[in-house]
Amino acid sequence: MLDISITPDEKFSKNFEKNTVELGIKYKLTIEIKGFLGKPYAVYFGVVFLNENNSEVSRVINWLNDFSGKQYSKSLIFSPPKESKKMIPILRANIETPVKTNIHLQVDGLEKSLTHVDITTPDDFVFTNDFLIPFQKELTKEEEDQLEKNLVWIIGPPRSGTSWFGTKLLSYDTLSMNEPQIGLHLGIRQPRIKKQMVRHIDLFEKEPDYFFSKQYSETWRYYLRKLIINRIYSQFQNLTQKIIIKEPNGSMGIDIITQCLTNSKIIFLIRDGRDTTDSKLDSLKKKSWAIKNYGYTPLNPNHRLEEIKFQCKLWVKLMDVLENAFEQHPKENKIKLKYENLRKNTFDELKKIYKFLEIDIPNNILKKIVEDQSYENLPKEIKGKGRVIRSANPGNWNTNFSEEEKIVINEIMGKKLKQFGY
């Protein structure tokens, strides 16, 4: 029997013995639990399914939300997905969960109770996103102020290396939020104006009935700040650690966010727009990650030049927004970083960033993070053309665009590229 007693800052994660999957079979996993202390959605048990490359295919779980002190049984009944080869029973507390809290419980049976059941037996499981978090208490003003100071927004155009930088390199003594996209909703573009990129909020800001009208900005900014801060707290329930928020697709509205959260920090990650455009086009090819994961329509080769023009205009507009947001933000709470410099001299550039974040990271740990997350040391199966992690090679655009395309790109991007030193 496992006896688990942890605080909100502690995590419990255990994987049990791997089992070979038999397709066409329905399984049942039953455990015994006594929960003495905890909150709903802080603990779950489940089964992870692995493919032939030992990569996770999916997982099924059930939440352990009863902390009355009474012993009870909980089961999973499921059929493994077709592509799975192995499955692993798991137990998680305060990790990969939406709630972090004090926990004390006893669990028995995960290592030995996996059995077959009749294929007609009804399923009994949920997926990790099948839950509704109970309303969390509203933070006090002092708590809101404290959390705001620990928010760190990674801003920059999509395909600028924000995933590598924000979720991998800045992983020491931080929490991570991957694309909340609040800025995307605030900075949505007006699609009917074809000749230029215009944001909805800019087009209608002088209309008094428009919800985000400039006339009422003192009111909606006050409550937008409260919404953002309290929403983030409901997920992390932590006021002391830095929360790294990767927000490339939401960067179109980042100036609105930073006006509300002047005491949060922003890191402006800049990358050659020709490389980000090249990477964006790669993501729209057949069988690429964007097509597989998000159902995007593959780019028709006959429309390639028009897509290049669109992506270039989008980059220029986004850089204008980012530059404006950066200039208006307090000096002590902002820093610029070029992707090319980060790629070339990762250790020194990263050391500057951790100092900016006021996080004391030992050199040996920083060195290990840099080595582990370098493109060269990543497994071959997760990088390359058509994948999220593509090449990490600045200047690839020069061989991937035709001469005609380069002329078009320079006409649209040239002035802005030069402004940023490209």
DRENBAVEX-482366 format. One record per residue: residue in one letter; residue number from 1; z, y, x of N, C-alpha, C in turn; chain. Coordinates in steps of 0.1 Angstrom, whole numbers. Each point is the difference from the previous one (the first is absolute). Example, Ala and Ser with C-alpha at 12.3 -4.5 7.8 and 13.67 -1.06 7.14 Angstrom:
// residues 2
> a;1;78;-57;132;0;12;-9;0;12;9;A;
> s;2;-7;11;-4;0;11;9;8;11;-8;A;
END
This chain:
// residues 422
> m;1;0;-12;8;0;12;-8;0;13;9;A;
> l;2;-8;9;-4;-1;13;7;10;10;-6;A;
> d;3;8;6;8;9;11;-5;-5;13;6;A;
> i;4;-5;9;-8;-6;12;4;8;12;-4;A;
> s;5;5;8;10;7;12;-3;-5;11;9;A;
> i;6;-7;10;-6;-6;10;8;2;14;-6;A;
> t;7;-2;10;8;1;14;-5;-14;5;-3;A;
> p;8;-2;12;-6;-13;5;-4;-9;2;13;A;
> d;9;6;2;11;-8;2;12;-4;-13;7;A;
> e;10;6;-11;-4;-3;-13;6;-10;-7;-9;A;
> k;11;-8;-9;7;-10;-8;-6;2;-15;2;A;
> f;12;-3;-8;-10;0;-14;1;-14;-6;-3;A;
> s;13;-5;-7;9;-13;-6;-2;0;-14;6;A;
> k;14;-3;-10;-8;0;-14;5;-12;-7;-6;A;
> n;15;-7;-7;9;-11;-9;-3;5;-14;2;A;
> f;16;-3;-9;-9;4;-14;1;-12;-9;5;A;
> e;17;1;-12;-1;-10;-9;6;-13;0;-7;A;
> k;18;-11;1;8;-14;0;-6;-2;-14;-7;A;
> n;19;-8;1;-11;-4;-12;-7;-15;1;-2;A;
> t;20;-6;-12;1;-15;-1;-2;-3;1;-15;A;
> v;21;-10;8;-3;-4;2;-14;-9;-11;-5;A;
> e;22;3;-5;-12;-8;-10;-7;-6;8;-12;A;
> l;23;-13;2;1;-7;8;-11;0;-9;-12;A;
> g;24;0;7;-12;0;-7;-13;13;-5;-4;A;
> i;25;11;3;8;13;-4;-3;9;12;-4;A;
> k;26;9;-2;-9;9;11;-4;14;-4;6;A;
> y;27;6;11;6;13;-2;7;11;7;-7;A;
> k;28;12;-5;3;12;6;-5;10;2;11;A;
> l;29;6;11;2;10;3;10;12;6;-7;A;
> t;30;11;-8;0;13;4;-7;11;3;10;A;
> i;31;7;11;-2;11;3;9;13;3;-8;A;
> e;32;11;-1;6;13;3;-6;5;13;6;A;
> i;33;5;9;-8;4;14;5;13;4;-6;A;
> k;34;8;6;8;12;8;-4;-2;14;5;A;
> g;35;-1;10;-9;-1;14;5;13;7;-3;A;
> f;36;6;6;10;12;7;-1;-1;15;0;A;
> l;37;-10;5;8;-2;14;2;-15;3;2;A;
> g;38;-5;10;-7;-14;4;2;-5;8;-11;A;
> k;39;-13;3;1;-7;7;-11;-13;-7;-3;A;
> p;40;-6;2;-12;-13;-6;-3;-11;4;9;A;
> y;41;-9;-9;4;-11;2;8;3;3;15;A;
> a;42;11;-5;4;3;0;14;-1;-13;7;A;
> v;43;0;-11;-8;-1;-14;6;-10;-8;-8;A;
> y;44;-8;-8;7;-8;-10;-6;-3;-12;8;A;
> f;45;-3;-11;-6;-5;-12;7;-14;-3;-5;A;
> g;46;-7;-7;8;-14;-2;-4;-7;-10;10;A;
> v;47;-13;-1;-2;-9;-8;9;-12;8;5;A;
> v;48;-2;0;13;-11;7;6;-11;-11;2;A;
> f;49;-13;3;-3;-11;-9;2;-8;5;12;A;
> l;50;-3;-9;9;-8;3;12;-13;-6;0;A;
> n;51;-10;6;5;-14;-6;2;-1;-8;13;A;
> e;52;-12;-4;3;-2;-8;12;3;8;13;A;
> n;53;0;13;-1;3;9;12;14;4;0;A;
> n;54;9;-6;-9;14;3;-1;2;14;-4;A;
> s;55;-10;6;-7;2;14;-6;4;-2;-14;A;
> e;56;9;10;-5;5;-1;-14;-12;2;-10;A;
> v;57;-1;-9;-9;-9;1;-11;6;8;-12;A;
> s;58;12;-5;-4;8;7;-10;14;-6;0;A;
> r;59;8;5;-9;13;-6;-2;5;1;-14;A;
> v;60;8;-10;-4;6;1;-14;15;0;2;A;
> i;61;7;7;-9;14;2;2;8;0;-13;A;
> n;62;13;0;1;8;3;-11;12;9;5;A;
> w;63;4;10;-7;11;9;4;13;-7;-3;A;
> l;64;10;3;8;14;-5;-1;8;13;-4;A;
> n;65;0;2;-13;6;13;-6;14;-2;-6;A;
> d;66;6;-12;0;12;-3;-6;11;1;10;A;
> f;67;9;9;-1;11;2;10;14;-1;-7;A;
> s;68;1;-9;-10;12;-1;-8;10;-9;6;A;
> g;69;-3;-7;11;9;-9;7;-1;-15;-6;A;
> k;70;-8;-2;-10;-2;-13;-6;-11;-7;7;A;
> q;71;2;-13;2;-11;-8;6;-11;-3;-11;A;
> y;72;-12;1;5;-12;-2;-9;-11;-6;8;A;
> s;73;-10;-5;-7;-12;-6;6;-12;9;-3;A;
> k;74;-9;1;10;-12;7;-2;-12;-8;6;A;
> s;75;-11;0;-8;-12;-8;5;-12;8;1;A;
> l;76;-9;-6;9;-14;5;0;-9;-12;-4;A;
> i;77;-9;2;-9;-10;-10;-3;-14;6;2;A;
> f;78;-8;-6;8;-13;6;4;-10;-10;5;A;
> s;79;-13;5;-1;-11;-8;7;-5;8;11;A;
> p;80;-1;-5;12;-5;7;12;-14;5;-2;A;
> p;81;-4;12;5;-14;4;-1;-9;-8;9;A;
> k;82;-13;0;-4;-10;-9;6;0;1;16;A;
> e;83;1;12;5;-2;2;14;12;-3;9;A;
> s;84;11;-4;-7;12;-2;8;0;-14;6;A;
> k;85;6;-1;12;1;-13;7;15;-4;2;A;
> k;86;8;10;2;14;-2;2;8;9;-9;A;
> m;87;13;-3;-3;9;9;-7;14;-1;5;A;
> i;88;6;12;0;13;1;6;10;6;-10;A;
> p;89;11;-7;-3;11;6;-8;6;12;7;A;
> i;90;3;11;-6;6;12;6;11;5;-8;A;
> l;91;9;8;7;11;7;-6;0;14;6;A;
> r;92;0;11;-8;0;13;5;11;8;-7;A;
> a;93;8;8;8;10;9;-5;-1;13;7;A;
> n;94;-2;11;-7;-1;14;6;-12;1;10;A;
> i;95;-10;-9;-2;-12;1;8;-11;-4;-9;A;
> e;96;-11;8;0;-12;-3;-9;5;0;-14;A;
> t;97;10;8;-3;6;2;-13;0;15;-3;A;
> p;98;-1;4;-13;1;14;-4;13;6;1;A;
> v;99;11;-8;-1;14;5;0;7;-5;12;A;
> k;100;8;8;7;8;-3;11;15;3;-4;A;
> t;101;9;-10;2;14;2;-5;9;-10;7;A;
> n;102;13;1;-3;10;-9;5;-3;-14;-7;A;
> i;103;0;-10;7;-3;-13;-6;10;-11;5;A;
> h;104;5;-8;-9;7;-12;3;-4;-11;-10;A;
> l;105;-6;-11;6;-4;-11;-9;0;-13;8;A;
> q;106;0;-11;-7;-1;-13;6;-12;-7;-6;A;
> v;107;-9;-6;8;-12;-7;-4;-1;-13;6;A;
> d;108;-4;-10;-8;-1;-14;4;-13;-6;-6;A;
> g;109;-7;-8;8;-11;-8;-5;-14;3;5;A;
> l;110;-1;12;6;-14;4;4;-6;-9;10;A;
> e;111;8;-7;8;-6;-8;11;-3;-14;-5;A;
> k;112;3;-4;-13;-1;-14;-3;-4;-3;-14;A;
> s;113;-3;10;-9;-2;-3;-14;-14;2;-5;A;
> l;114;-10;0;9;-14;1;-4;-5;-13;-6;A;
> t;115;-4;0;-13;-4;-13;-6;-13;2;-8;A;
> h;116;-6;-11;-4;-12;1;-9;5;0;-15;A;
> v;117;-8;7;-8;3;-1;-14;-14;-2;-7;A;
> d;118;1;-3;-13;-12;-3;-8;-9;13;0;A;
> i;119;-13;-2;2;-9;12;1;0;9;-13;A;
> t;120;5;-6;-11;0;8;-12;13;8;-2;A;
> t;121;9;-1;10;13;7;-1;-3;15;1;A;
> p;122;6;9;-8;-3;14;1;4;6;13;A;
> d;123;-8;9;5;4;7;12;13;8;-2;A;
> d;124;8;1;11;12;8;0;1;8;13;A;
> f;125;-6;11;1;0;8;12;-5;14;-4;A;
> v;126;2;10;9;-6;13;0;-6;3;13;A;
> f;127;-7;11;1;-5;4;13;9;12;5;A;
> t;128;-1;3;12;10;10;6;-1;14;-6;A;
> n;129;-11;3;-7;-1;13;-7;3;-1;-15;A;
> d;130;4;-11;-4;3;-2;-15;15;4;-3;A;
> f;131;3;13;-1;13;4;-3;0;15;-4;A;
> l;132;10;4;-7;2;14;-3;13;4;5;A;
> i;133;0;9;9;13;5;7;8;8;-10;A;
> p;134;13;-3;-2;8;8;-9;1;14;5;A;
> f;135;2;9;-9;1;14;4;11;2;10;A;
> q;136;-3;7;11;10;3;11;6;14;-3;A;
> k;137;12;2;4;7;12;-2;-8;12;7;A;
> e;138;1;12;-6;-6;11;6;8;5;12;A;
> l;139;-7;3;11;7;4;12;6;14;-3;A;
> t;140;11;3;7;6;13;0;-9;9;9;A;
> k;141;2;13;-1;-8;10;9;2;-4;14;A;
> e;142;13;-2;4;3;-3;14;-8;-13;5;A;
> e;143;0;-10;-9;-7;-13;3;-15;3;1;A;
> e;144;-6;7;-9;-14;4;0;-3;7;14;A;
> d;145;8;9;3;-3;8;13;1;-10;12;A;
> q;146;9;-9;0;2;-9;11;-12;-10;1;A;
> l;147;-5;-5;-12;-12;-9;1;-12;8;4;A;
> e;148;-2;12;-5;-12;8;3;-2;1;15;A;
> k;149;11;2;7;0;2;15;-4;-13;7;A;
> n;150;1;-11;-7;-4;-13;6;-13;-5;-4;A;
> l;151;-8;8;-8;-13;-4;-4;-10;4;11;A;
> v;152;-9;-9;4;-10;3;10;-14;-4;-5;A;
> w;153;-8;10;-3;-14;-3;-5;-10;-1;11;A;
> i;154;-7;-11;0;-11;-2;9;-13;4;-7;A;
> i;155;-6;11;4;-11;5;-7;-12;0;9;A;
> g;156;-12;-1;-7;-12;-1;8;-11;-7;-9;A;
> p;157;-13;1;3;-10;-6;-8;2;-15;1;A;
> p;158;-5;-7;-11;0;-15;0;-8;-5;12;A;
> r;159;3;-12;6;-6;-6;11;3;8;13;A;
> s;160;11;7;0;4;7;12;10;-7;9;A;
> g;161;4;-12;-4;10;-8;8;14;2;-6;A;
> t;162;1;5;-12;13;3;-6;8;-13;-2;A;
> s;163;-6;-11;-3;7;-13;-2;6;-5;13;A;
> w;164;-8;0;11;5;-4;13;11;9;4;A;
> f;165;-2;13;-1;10;10;4;13;0;-8;A;
> g;166;-2;1;-14;11;2;-8;9;-12;-3;A;
> t;167;-7;-12;-2;7;-12;-4;3;-9;11;A;
> k;168;-7;1;12;2;-9;11;7;7;12;A;
> l;169;-5;11;5;5;7;12;13;7;-4;A;
> l;170;2;5;-12;12;7;-3;10;-9;-8;A;
> s;171;1;-13;4;8;-9;-8;14;-1;5;A;
> y;172;3;6;11;14;-1;5;10;9;-7;A;
> d;173;10;-6;-6;11;7;-7;-5;10;-11;A;
> t;174;-11;-5;-6;-6;8;-11;-2;-9;-12;A;
> l;175;-2;6;-12;-5;-7;-12;-15;5;-2;A;
> s;176;-7;-8;-7;-15;3;-1;-4;0;-15;A;
> m;177;-8;10;-3;-6;1;-14;-15;1;2;A;
> n;178;-7;-10;-6;-15;-1;3;-8;6;-12;A;
> e;179;-4;12;2;-9;7;-9;5;1;-15;A;
> p;180;10;9;-2;4;2;-14;-10;7;-8;A;
> q;181;-9;7;7;-12;7;-7;3;11;-10;A;
> i;182;12;5;1;4;11;-9;-9;12;3;A;
> g;183;-4;1;13;-9;11;4;-14;-2;-5;A;
> l;184;-4;-12;-2;-13;-3;-6;-1;5;-14;A;
> h;185;10;-2;-8;1;4;-14;0;16;0;A;
> l;186;8;6;9;1;14;-1;-13;7;6;A;
> g;187;-6;-6;9;-12;6;6;-13;-6;-4;A;
> i;188;-1;-6;-12;-12;-6;-5;-11;10;0;A;
> r;189;-12;-4;3;-12;8;1;-7;2;-14;A;
> q;190;-6;11;-2;-8;2;-12;-14;-6;2;A;
> p;191;-3;-11;-7;-13;-7;3;-12;7;-5;A;
> r;192;1;9;-9;-12;6;-6;-6;11;8;A;
> i;193;7;5;10;-5;10;9;-6;-7;12;A;
> k;194;-13;-1;1;-7;-8;10;-2;7;13;A;
> k;195;-2;13;0;-4;7;12;12;2;10;A;
> q;196;12;-1;-4;11;2;9;12;-9;-5;A;
> m;197;9;-2;9;12;-8;-3;11;10;-6;A;
> v;198;3;-2;-13;10;9;-6;11;-8;-6;A;
> r;199;12;3;2;11;-7;-6;3;5;-14;A;
> h;200;4;-9;-8;3;3;-14;11;11;0;A;
> i;201;10;-1;8;12;9;-1;-5;14;5;A;
> d;202;-10;1;9;-4;13;4;-9;7;-11;A;
> l;203;-8;-9;-6;-10;5;-10;7;6;-12;A;
> f;204;12;-6;-4;6;4;-12;14;7;2;A;
> e;205;3;4;12;13;6;3;3;13;-7;A;
> k;206;-10;7;-5;2;13;-7;0;-2;-15;A;
> e;207;-1;-12;-4;0;-3;-15;15;-2;-4;A;
> p;208;6;9;-8;14;-1;-3;4;-13;-7;A;
> d;209;-9;-7;-7;3;-12;-7;-1;-12;9;A;
> y;210;-7;1;11;-1;-11;10;14;-3;5;A;
> f;211;3;-13;0;14;-4;3;5;5;13;A;
> f;212;-9;0;10;4;4;14;-5;14;2;A;
> s;213;0;9;-10;-4;13;1;8;8;10;A;
> k;214;-6;9;8;6;7;10;12;9;-6;A;
> q;215;-2;5;-12;10;8;-6;13;-7;-2;A;
> y;216;0;-13;-1;12;-8;-3;4;-8;12;A;
> s;217;-6;3;12;2;-8;12;15;-1;4;A;
> e;218;8;10;-2;14;0;4;7;-11;-8;A;
> t;219;-4;-2;-13;6;-10;-8;-4;-14;4;A;
> w;220;-14;-2;0;-4;-14;2;2;-5;15;A;
> r;221;0;10;9;3;-5;14;15;-4;1;A;
> y;222;9;6;-7;14;-4;1;1;-14;-5;A;
> y;223;-6;-3;-12;1;-13;-6;-8;-11;7;A;
> l;224;-11;5;6;-9;-10;7;8;-5;13;A;
> r;225;7;10;6;9;-4;11;10;-11;-4;A;
> k;226;7;3;-11;10;-9;-5;-7;-14;-3;A;
> l;227;-11;0;-6;-7;-12;-3;-3;-9;12;A;
> i;228;-6;7;10;-4;-7;12;13;-6;7;A;
> i;229;10;8;2;12;-4;7;7;-11;-7;A;
> n;230;2;1;-13;7;-10;-8;-8;-13;-1;A;
> r;231;-13;2;-1;-8;-12;-1;1;-8;14;A;
> i;232;-1;7;11;1;-7;13;14;-6;1;A;
> y;233;10;7;-4;14;-6;1;1;-13;-8;A;
> s;234;-6;0;-12;1;-12;-9;-5;-12;7;A;
> q;235;-10;2;9;-5;-12;7;8;-4;13;A;
> f;236;4;10;7;7;-3;13;15;1;0;A;
> q;237;5;8;-9;15;2;-2;7;2;14;A;
> n;238;-6;9;7;5;3;14;-2;14;2;A;
> l;239;11;7;5;0;14;2;0;3;15;A;
> t;240;1;-10;9;3;3;14;-12;-3;9;A;
> q;241;-8;-10;-3;-11;-4;8;-13;9;-2;A;
> k;242;-8;2;10;-13;6;-2;-9;-9;-8;A;
> i;243;-7;5;-10;-9;-7;-8;-14;4;3;A;
> i;244;-8;-8;7;-14;3;4;-9;-2;-12;A;
> i;245;-6;10;-5;-9;0;-11;-15;1;4;A;
> k;246;-7;-11;0;-14;1;3;-8;4;-12;A;
> e;247;-7;11;1;-6;6;-12;-15;6;3;A;
> p;248;-9;-9;6;-13;6;3;-8;3;-13;A;
> n;249;-1;-9;-9;-7;2;-12;6;11;-9;A;
> g;250;13;2;2;7;11;-7;1;13;8;A;
> s;251;-7;0;11;0;13;8;-7;11;-6;A;
> m;252;-9;-3;-10;-7;11;-7;9;9;-7;A;
> g;253;12;-4;-4;10;8;-7;13;3;9;A;
> i;254;-1;-2;13;12;0;8;6;14;1;A;
> d;255;-9;11;-2;5;13;1;10;3;-12;A;
> i;256;-3;-6;-11;8;2;-12;14;-7;2;A;
> i;257;-1;-12;6;13;-7;3;8;7;11;A;
> t;258;-6;5;10;8;7;11;5;13;-5;A;
> q;259;-6;6;-9;6;13;-6;12;-3;-8;A;
> c;260;1;-12;-5;12;-4;-8;11;-6;10;A;
> l;261;-4;-5;11;9;-7;9;-1;6;14;A;
> t;262;4;12;1;-2;7;13;10;-5;11;A;
> n;263;10;-7;-4;9;-6;10;-3;-14;4;A;
> s;264;-11;-6;-5;-5;-13;4;-9;2;13;A;
> k;265;-3;-10;7;-8;1;12;-14;-5;-4;A;
> i;266;-10;6;7;-14;-5;-1;-6;-2;14;A;
> i;267;-7;-11;1;-7;-4;13;-15;0;-4;A;
> f;268;-8;9;5;-14;2;-3;-8;-8;11;A;
> l;269;-5;-12;-5;-7;-9;9;-15;3;-1;A;
> i;270;-6;5;11;-14;5;0;-9;-10;7;A;
> r;271;-11;-3;-6;-10;-9;6;-14;5;-2;A;
> d;272;-9;-2;9;-14;4;-1;-5;-5;-13;A;
> g;273;-5;10;-8;-5;-3;-13;-12;-9;0;A;
> r;274;-8;0;11;-11;-9;0;4;-15;1;A;
> d;275;12;-2;7;5;-14;0;6;-4;-13;A;
> t;276;7;10;-7;6;-4;-13;-11;-2;-10;A;
> t;277;-11;7;0;-11;-2;-9;-7;-13;3;A;
> d;278;-2;-4;13;-6;-12;4;9;-12;-5;A;
> s;279;13;1;1;9;-10;-5;0;-1;-15;A;
> k;280;-1;11;-7;-1;0;-14;-12;-7;-5;A;
> l;281;-12;2;6;-12;-7;-3;1;-15;2;A;
> d;282;7;-4;11;2;-14;3;8;-6;-11;A;
> s;283;10;7;-6;8;-6;-11;-8;-2;-13;A;
> l;284;-11;6;-1;-8;-1;-12;-11;-10;1;A;
> k;285;-1;-8;11;-9;-11;2;4;-12;-8;A;
> k;286;-9;-9;-4;3;-12;-6;10;-8;8;A;
> k;287;10;-6;-7;10;-9;6;10;8;8;A;
> s;288;0;13;0;10;8;7;13;-1;-7;A;
> w;289;11;5;6;13;0;-5;1;8;-13;A;
> a;290;-7;12;-1;1;8;-12;-7;-6;-12;A;
> i;291;-11;-8;3;-7;-7;-11;9;-11;-5;A;
> k;292;5;-8;9;8;-12;-3;14;4;-7;A;
> n;293;7;10;6;13;3;-5;1;10;-12;A;
> y;294;-10;9;-1;1;10;-10;-12;1;-10;A;
> g;295;-9;-9;2;-11;-1;-10;-10;11;1;A;
> y;296;-1;7;12;-10;11;1;-14;-6;-1;A;
> t;297;-9;8;-4;-14;-4;-1;-6;1;14;A;
> p;298;-6;-10;6;-7;1;13;-10;11;0;A;
> l;299;-1;7;11;-9;11;2;-15;-5;1;A;
> n;300;-8;5;-9;-15;-3;1;-5;6;12;A;
> p;301;-7;-7;9;-5;5;12;-10;12;-2;A;
> n;302;-6;0;-12;-9;12;-3;7;13;-3;A;
> h;303;13;-2;-2;9;12;-3;9;4;12;A;
> r;304;-3;-6;11;9;2;12;0;15;4;A;
> l;305;-11;7;1;0;13;4;8;9;-9;A;
> e;306;-1;-2;-13;7;8;-10;15;-3;1;A;
> e;307;4;-12;3;14;-3;2;5;7;12;A;
> i;308;-8;0;11;4;7;12;3;15;-3;A;
> k;309;-9;6;-7;2;14;-4;13;2;-8;A;
> f;310;2;-9;-9;12;2;-8;12;-2;8;A;
> q;311;1;-10;9;12;-2;8;2;11;10;A;
> c;312;-11;6;5;2;11;9;6;13;-7;A;
> k;313;-5;2;-12;5;12;-8;14;-2;-3;A;
> l;314;3;-13;-4;14;-3;-4;9;2;12;A;
> w;315;-4;-4;12;8;1;12;3;15;3;A;
> v;316;-11;8;-1;2;15;3;10;6;-10;A;
> k;317;-2;-3;-13;9;5;-10;15;-4;3;A;
> l;318;1;-13;3;14;-5;3;6;6;12;A;
> m;319;-8;2;10;5;7;12;5;14;-3;A;
> d;320;-8;7;-8;4;13;-5;14;0;-6;A;
> v;321;2;-10;-9;13;-1;-7;11;-3;9;A;
> l;322;-3;-10;9;11;-4;10;3;12;9;A;
> e;323;-10;7;5;3;11;9;8;11;-7;A;
> n;324;-3;3;-12;8;10;-8;14;-5;-2;A;
> a;325;2;-12;-3;13;-6;-2;8;1;13;A;
> f;326;-6;-4;11;7;0;13;4;14;4;A;
> e;327;-9;10;-2;3;14;4;11;6;-8;A;
> q;328;2;-4;-12;10;6;-9;14;-7;2;A;
> h;329;0;-12;6;12;-7;1;9;5;12;A;
> p;330;13;0;-2;9;5;11;-3;-6;13;A;
> k;331;1;8;11;-4;-5;13;8;-12;5;A;
> e;332;13;0;-3;9;-11;5;-3;-13;-7;A;
> n;333;-7;0;-11;-2;-12;-8;-14;-5;0;A;
> k;334;-8;4;10;-14;-5;0;-5;-3;15;A;
> i;335;-9;-9;1;-6;-3;13;-14;-6;-3;A;
> k;336;-9;4;10;-14;-5;-1;-1;-11;11;A;
> l;337;-9;-10;-4;-3;-11;9;-14;-4;-1;A;
> k;338;-7;-2;11;-14;-5;0;0;-15;1;A;
> y;339;-7;-7;-8;-1;-14;0;-5;-5;14;A;
> e;340;-10;7;5;-6;-3;13;10;0;11;A;
> n;341;9;10;0;11;1;10;10;-11;-2;A;
> l;342;3;-3;-13;10;-11;-3;-6;-13;5;A;
> r;343;-12;-3;-2;-7;-12;4;0;-1;15;A;
> k;344;-2;11;7;-2;0;15;14;-1;7;A;
> n;345;10;7;-5;13;0;6;11;-2;-10;A;
> t;346;0;-11;-6;9;-3;-11;14;2;3;A;
> f;347;5;-5;11;14;1;3;5;14;1;A;
> d;348;-6;9;7;4;14;2;-1;8;-13;A;
> e;349;-11;-2;-7;-2;7;-13;10;-4;-10;A;
> l;350;3;-13;0;10;-5;-10;14;4;3;A;
> k;351;3;1;13;13;5;4;3;14;-5;A;
> k;352;-11;9;1;1;13;-5;3;0;-15;A;
> i;353;-6;-9;-7;1;0;-15;14;-5;-3;A;
> y;354;6;-10;6;13;-4;-3;10;11;4;A;
> k;355;-2;8;10;8;11;3;0;10;-11;A;
> f;356;-12;3;-5;-2;9;-11;8;-5;-12;A;
> l;357;0;-13;-2;7;-5;-12;15;-2;3;A;
> e;358;5;4;12;14;-1;4;5;-14;-1;A;
> i;359;-9;-10;4;4;-14;1;0;-4;14;A;
> d;360;12;-4;5;1;-4;14;-4;-15;1;A;
> i;361;-12;-2;6;-5;-14;2;0;-3;15;A;
> p;362;6;-12;3;0;-4;14;-14;-3;5;A;
> n;363;-2;3;13;-14;-1;5;-5;-15;-1;A;
> n;364;9;-9;2;-4;-14;0;-5;-4;-14;A;
> i;365;7;5;-10;-4;-3;-14;-14;7;-3;A;
> l;366;-1;13;4;-12;7;-2;-12;-7;7;A;
> k;367;2;-5;12;-10;-7;7;-5;-12;-7;A;
> k;368;10;-8;-6;-3;-12;-7;-8;3;-13;A;
> i;369;4;11;-7;-8;4;-12;-14;3;4;A;
> v;370;-2;8;10;-13;4;5;-9;-13;3;A;
> e;371;6;-9;8;-7;-12;4;-3;-9;-12;A;
> d;372;9;-2;-9;-2;-9;-11;-10;6;-10;A;
> q;373;-1;13;-1;-9;6;-10;-13;5;6;A;
> s;374;-2;-2;13;-13;4;5;-11;-8;-6;A;
> y;375;-12;6;-1;-11;-7;-7;-4;-12;8;A;
> e;376;1;1;13;-4;-12;9;9;-12;-3;A;
> n;377;12;2;-3;10;-11;-2;1;-5;-14;A;
> l;378;-8;6;-10;1;-5;-13;-9;-13;-2;A;
> p;379;4;-9;-9;-8;-12;-2;-14;3;-3;A;
> k;380;-10;-8;5;-14;3;-3;-3;-1;-15;A;
> e;381;7;-8;-7;-4;-2;-14;3;11;-9;A;
> i;382;8;10;5;4;12;-9;-7;12;4;A;
> k;383;-9;0;10;-7;12;4;-15;-2;1;A;
> g;384;-7;11;1;-15;-1;1;-7;6;-12;A;
> k;385;-13;0;1;-9;6;-11;4;-6;-13;A;
> g;386;0;9;-10;3;-4;-14;15;-2;-3;A;
> r;387;9;1;10;14;-1;-2;7;13;0;A;
> v;388;12;0;-5;8;13;0;2;5;14;A;
> i;389;4;-9;9;1;4;15;-14;-3;6;A;
> r;390;-8;10;2;-14;-2;4;-3;0;15;A;
> s;391;1;11;7;-4;0;14;10;8;9;A;
> a;392;6;10;-6;9;9;8;-7;5;13;A;
> n;393;-13;2;-1;-7;4;12;-7;14;-3;A;
> p;394;7;11;4;-6;13;-2;-14;2;5;A;
> g;395;-9;6;-8;-14;2;4;-10;-10;-4;A;
> n;396;5;-10;-8;-9;-10;-5;-11;5;-9;A;
> w;397;3;12;-6;-10;6;-9;-13;3;7;A;
> n;398;0;2;13;-12;4;8;-10;-11;0;A;
> t;399;4;-13;-1;-9;-11;-1;-3;-5;-14;A;
> n;400;8;4;-9;-1;-5;-14;-8;9;-9;A;
> f;401;-2;13;4;-8;9;-9;-14;2;7;A;
> s;402;-10;1;-9;-13;3;5;-1;15;4;A;
> e;403;-11;4;7;-1;14;4;-1;9;-12;A;
> e;404;-7;-5;-10;-1;8;-12;14;2;-7;A;
> e;405;8;-10;0;13;1;-5;9;9;8;A;
> k;406;-1;-1;13;8;9;9;-3;15;-3;A;
> i;407;-13;3;-2;-4;14;-3;7;4;-13;A;
> v;408;-1;-8;-10;7;3;-13;15;2;1;A;
> i;409;6;-9;8;14;0;2;4;13;7;A;
> n;410;-7;4;10;3;12;8;-2;13;-9;A;
> e;411;-10;0;-9;-2;11;-8;12;3;-9;A;
> i;412;6;-11;-5;12;1;-9;13;1;7;A;
> m;413;2;-8;10;13;-1;7;1;8;13;A;
> g;414;-11;4;6;0;6;13;10;11;3;A;
> k;415;0;10;-9;9;11;2;15;-5;0;A;
> k;416;3;-8;-9;14;-5;-2;4;-9;12;A;
> l;417;-10;-9;4;3;-8;12;3;8;12;A;
> k;418;-8;10;2;2;9;12;14;7;-1;A;
> q;419;4;4;-12;13;6;-2;11;-9;5;A;
> f;420;-1;-13;-2;10;-9;4;-2;-7;13;A;
> g;421;-10;6;8;-1;-4;14;-9;-12;2;A;
> y;422;-9;-3;-10;-10;-11;2;-14;5;2;A;
END
